[in-house]
Amino acid sequence: MTQDTSIAETGAQILAAVRTVVVGMDDPLEIALATILAGGHVLFEDVPGLGKTVAARSLASALGLDFRRLQCTPDMLPGDVTGSYVYAPDTGEFVFRPGPIFAGLLLADEINRTTPKTQSAMLEAMAERQVTVEGNSFALPTPFHVIATSNPIEYEGTYALPEAQLDRFMVRLAVGYQETEGETQILLNRMARQQEATHVAPVIDTARLLEVQRAVEAIHVHPDIARYCVEIARATRHAQNVAVGASPRGSLGLLLLGRALAALDGRDFVRPDDIKRIAVPVLAHRLTLTPQAWAQGVSAEQIVRNVIALVPVPPTVGVPE
């Protein structure tokens, strides 16, 4: 049994455990898992009530990660996220009390409901895996990942995420409404549990997750595939209706997530189809559209799909030489 096959089997077990609770999210769940294996952060942007919170909690449980949920509100302060210094009467000193961000997986629920100042408190953590409070830096646990949710249809009392923070999310995913059968299954599962709470048993522990993440780093990427990622990102910078295209972090996201998808598929090399599959969730949220695009109803997702259709696919399939 190869190491890549072992990653694929581990991934299948994790997804199977999550699907005992979460119904009808097969593709978003697999991409979210691949994002964590690639060391990234996930943004779920969709209407409330679709199970995003349950999916994040279940994924954390299956991965054996310490889970914290942060309900974002307009009155939340940066210290409510990072932690702060408090006075200890027994010693007469101020000691640092860690906030909820000190977790293996932090769920920032409705992240667009808190102010930009508090949103920015997560930026250093997502980028550097540390927080700085009153001039002192504190390392976050390893691994550390953020899954955030955002409501795209409600604007009153919300604050749009700044581009710098959006760019820190490796992917932005939408869940979508269930088909009739899937929604019916959700109701049947709830009746069978006879309680609101759900539970997913750990499939792996933190040590195994770190091992898998290291193995993903060894997945082969043919130079033509790397260039393909770059050409796609560059094409968004010159696309019609785009004011600012994807940065090099976007092309890097394609490569990193492509490796994780290959590993979950039991392969030790990346194919062009891996890149095509993830182009929209990796790149769409990194584009800044022109006012004309908004007026015409053109979406960033549509622009990325057009780019994928126009950029030539490399002749190689990514197989190691």
KAURLIN-V286777 format. One record per pair of residues at least 24 apart in sequence whose C-alpha atoms are under 6 Angstrom apart, sorted by the first residue. I is the first residue (numbers start at 1). J is the second residue. D is the distance in whole Angstrom. If there is no record, write none. Layout:
i=<I & I>
j=<J & J>
d=<D & D>
This chain:
i=<4 & 4 & 4 & 5 & 8 & 8 & 8 & 11 & 14 & 14 & 18 & 24 & 34 & 34 & 35 & 37 & 38 & 38 & 38 & 40 & 41 & 41 & 41 & 41 & 41 & 42 & 42 & 42 & 43 & 43 & 43 & 43 & 44 & 44 & 44 & 44 & 45 & 45 & 45 & 45 & 46 & 46 & 47 & 58 & 61 & 61 & 62 & 62 & 62 & 63 & 63 & 64 & 64 & 64 & 64 & 65 & 66 & 66 & 67 & 67 & 68 & 69 & 69 & 70 & 70 & 70 & 71 & 72 & 72 & 72 & 72 & 72 & 73 & 73 & 74 & 74 & 74 & 77 & 78 & 78 & 102 & 104 & 104 & 105 & 105 & 105 & 106 & 107 & 107 & 108 & 109 & 109 & 110 & 110 & 111 & 112 & 112 & 112 & 112 & 113 & 113 & 167 & 170 & 170 & 171 & 171 & 172 & 173 & 216 & 219 & 219 & 219 & 220 & 220 & 221 & 221 & 222 & 241 & 241 & 241 & 242 & 242 & 243 & 243 & 243 & 244 & 244 & 245 & 246 & 246 & 250 & 269 & 269 & 270 & 271 & 271 & 280>
j=<263 & 266 & 267 & 266 & 264 & 265 & 266 & 264 & 62 & 203 & 58 & 182 & 260 & 261 & 257 & 213 & 256 & 257 & 260 & 170 & 145 & 146 & 147 & 169 & 170 & 147 & 169 & 171 & 147 & 148 & 149 & 172 & 149 & 172 & 173 & 174 & 149 & 150 & 151 & 174 & 151 & 174 & 151 & 200 & 200 & 202 & 201 & 202 & 203 & 202 & 204 & 202 & 204 & 205 & 206 & 104 & 103 & 104 & 103 & 105 & 106 & 106 & 107 & 107 & 108 & 109 & 109 & 109 & 110 & 111 & 113 & 114 & 113 & 114 & 113 & 114 & 115 & 118 & 118 & 121 & 140 & 143 & 144 & 144 & 145 & 146 & 146 & 147 & 148 & 148 & 148 & 149 & 149 & 150 & 150 & 150 & 158 & 159 & 160 & 158 & 159 & 286 & 253 & 282 & 281 & 282 & 281 & 281 & 260 & 259 & 268 & 269 & 268 & 269 & 269 & 270 & 318 & 289 & 290 & 293 & 289 & 290 & 288 & 289 & 290 & 287 & 288 & 287 & 286 & 287 & 283 & 318 & 319 & 318 & 317 & 318 & 304>
d=<6 & 5 & 6 & 5 & 4 & 6 & 5 & 6 & 6 & 6 & 6 & 6 & 5 & 6 & 6 & 5 & 6 & 6 & 6 & 5 & 6 & 5 & 6 & 5 & 5 & 5 & 6 & 5 & 6 & 5 & 6 & 5 & 5 & 6 & 5 & 6 & 6 & 5 & 6 & 5 & 6 & 6 & 5 & 6 & 6 & 5 & 6 & 4 & 5 & 6 & 5 & 5 & 6 & 5 & 6 & 5 & 5 & 5 & 6 & 5 & 5 & 6 & 5 & 6 & 5 & 6 & 5 & 6 & 6 & 6 & 6 & 5 & 5 & 5 & 6 & 4 & 6 & 6 & 5 & 6 & 6 & 6 & 5 & 6 & 5 & 6 & 5 & 5 & 6 & 5 & 6 & 5 & 5 & 5 & 6 & 6 & 5 & 5 & 6 & 4 & 6 & 6 & 6 & 6 & 5 & 5 & 5 & 6 & 6 & 6 & 5 & 6 & 6 & 5 & 6 & 6 & 5 & 6 & 5 & 5 & 4 & 6 & 5 & 5 & 5 & 6 & 5 & 5 & 5 & 6 & 6 & 6 & 6 & 5 & 5 & 5 & 6>
